[in-house]
Amino acid sequence: MAEERAEPQIYFVPTPIGNLGDITHRAVEILSRCDLIACEDTRHTKRLLNHLEISKPLMSFNAQSEERKIPELVSKVQSEGLTLAVVSDAGMPAISDPGQRLIQTCLTEGIHYTVLPGASAVLTALVGSGFPAHHFLFGGFLPMKKGKKQTLMLKATVAEHTTLFFESPHRLPTALSLLAEVAPEHPVCVARELSKLFETFHRGTAAELNEYFTKTPPKGEIVLIIAPLSYKIPLKISQGSK
């Protein structure tokens, strides 16, 4: 007789990266029936839950408190028998957000968990850029130090895969300036405000985007996408051309 699969005790639930309509039916179901939600910012998650007309207890679970809060969360699951949902402010938990340490703890403690599919800024930016998507590297947030940042971007310009980084809007001009120094003609894309009202994909050479964002300071969430070495910017074909 087939062994029955145990119900997950912890659910890692992706949330919209901008447009609230992007949450899945399954995510809404899990958030509705879980006992507790661990989240980065309780105020941010509360706004999402209000939109979904869901009321659940929330516990702060962010980068600063993740390691300290894990024993408490494990106790609530193992000792109290609670079902836990883990969310980040946007997108998939554990991708440049808290969650990975908790998954490691689940593996060592034998806690059954599952990960729901859903919104991801990385994949949305990758596909939207138009750069090759069959082979890519996500490098997380670019480092603060200038030398390390420049080294990573230089490696990306000579790689045979597309490379993506998260970057804050106030640091993007510096990143593009460094990239324009080492590879001014290299194809680059800056994806902004994905899935939101003012979503944009700025494509061009590193030098072109450096010039644009020097004159036009960026706002909103940023994904920087660097094309592989072999990629060539397509020639623009005017309407009606054959």
KAPEUR-V375945 format. One record per pair of residues at least 12 apart in sequence whose ideal C-beta (glycine too) atoms are under 8 Angstrom apart, sorted by the first residue. I is the first residue (numbers start at 1). J is the second residue. Records with the same first field share a line. If there is no record, write none. Layout:
I = J, J
//
This chain:
6 = 112
7 = 83, 112
8 = 83, 112, 113, 114
9 = 77, 83, 84, 111, 112, 113
10 = 73, 77, 83, 84, 85, 86, 102, 106, 111, 112, 113, 114
11 = 30, 34, 83, 84, 85, 86, 113, 114, 115, 116
12 = 86, 92, 93, 94, 99, 103, 113, 114, 115, 116
13 = 27, 30, 31, 85, 86, 87, 93, 116, 118
14 = 27, 87, 88, 91, 92, 93, 116, 117, 118, 119, 120
15 = 27, 45, 48, 87, 88, 89, 90, 91, 118, 119
16 = 48, 90, 119, 195
17 = 90, 91, 119, 120, 121, 124, 194, 195, 221
18 = 90, 193, 194, 195, 196, 199, 221
19 = 195, 196
20 = 48, 51
22 = 118, 119, 195
23 = 48, 52, 118, 119
24 = 116, 117, 118
26 = 116
27 = 116, 118
28 = 52, 54
30 = 85, 116
31 = 49, 52, 54, 56, 85, 87
32 = 52, 54
33 = 83
34 = 56, 83, 84, 85
35 = 56, 57, 82, 83, 84
36 = 56, 57, 58, 59, 76, 82, 83, 84, 85
37 = 49, 56, 57, 58, 59, 84, 85, 86, 87
38 = 58, 59, 60, 61, 69, 73, 84, 85, 86, 87
39 = 58, 59, 60, 61, 86, 87, 88, 89
40 = 60, 61, 62, 63, 87, 88, 89, 97, 98
41 = 60, 62, 89
42 = 58, 59, 60
44 = 89
45 = 58, 87, 89
46 = 58
56 = 85
59 = 72, 73
61 = 73, 86, 98
62 = 98
63 = 97, 98
66 = 98, 101, 102
67 = 101
70 = 101, 102, 105
73 = 102
74 = 105, 109, 111
77 = 111
78 = 109, 111
86 = 98, 99, 102
90 = 119, 121, 221
91 = 118, 119, 120, 121, 122
92 = 115, 118, 119, 120
95 = 120, 122, 138
96 = 140, 141, 166
119 = 195
121 = 166, 194, 221, 223
122 = 138, 164, 223
124 = 191, 194, 195
125 = 164, 189, 191, 194, 223, 225
126 = 162, 164, 225
128 = 189, 191, 194, 201
129 = 162, 189, 191, 201, 203, 225, 227
130 = 189, 201, 203
131 = 162, 187, 189, 225, 227, 228, 231
132 = 161, 162, 227, 228, 231
133 = 162
135 = 160, 161, 162, 228
136 = 161, 162, 163, 164
137 = 156, 159, 161, 162, 163, 164
138 = 163, 164, 165
139 = 152, 156, 163, 164, 165
140 = 165, 166
141 = 165, 166, 167
142 = 165, 166, 167, 171, 175, 224
146 = 174, 178
149 = 174, 175, 178
150 = 178, 179, 181, 182
152 = 165
153 = 165, 175, 178, 179, 182, 183, 226
154 = 182, 183
156 = 226
157 = 179, 182, 183, 186, 226, 229
158 = 229
159 = 228, 229
160 = 228, 229, 230
161 = 228
162 = 225, 226, 227, 228, 231
163 = 225, 226, 228
164 = 223, 224, 225, 226
165 = 223, 224, 226
166 = 222, 223, 224
167 = 222, 223, 224
168 = 222
169 = 217, 218, 219, 220, 221, 222
170 = 217
172 = 190, 213, 218, 222, 224
173 = 210, 213, 214, 217, 218
175 = 224
176 = 188, 190, 206, 209, 210, 213, 214, 224
177 = 210, 214
179 = 206, 210, 226
180 = 206, 207, 209, 210
183 = 206
184 = 205, 206, 207
185 = 205, 206, 207
186 = 205, 206, 226, 227
187 = 203, 204, 205, 226, 227, 231, 232, 233
188 = 203, 204, 205, 206, 209, 224, 225, 226, 227
189 = 201, 202, 203, 224, 225, 227
190 = 202, 209, 213, 218, 222, 223, 224, 225
191 = 222, 223, 224, 225
192 = 218, 219, 220, 221, 222
193 = 219, 220, 221
194 = 221, 223
196 = 220
198 = 220
203 = 233
204 = 233
205 = 233
//
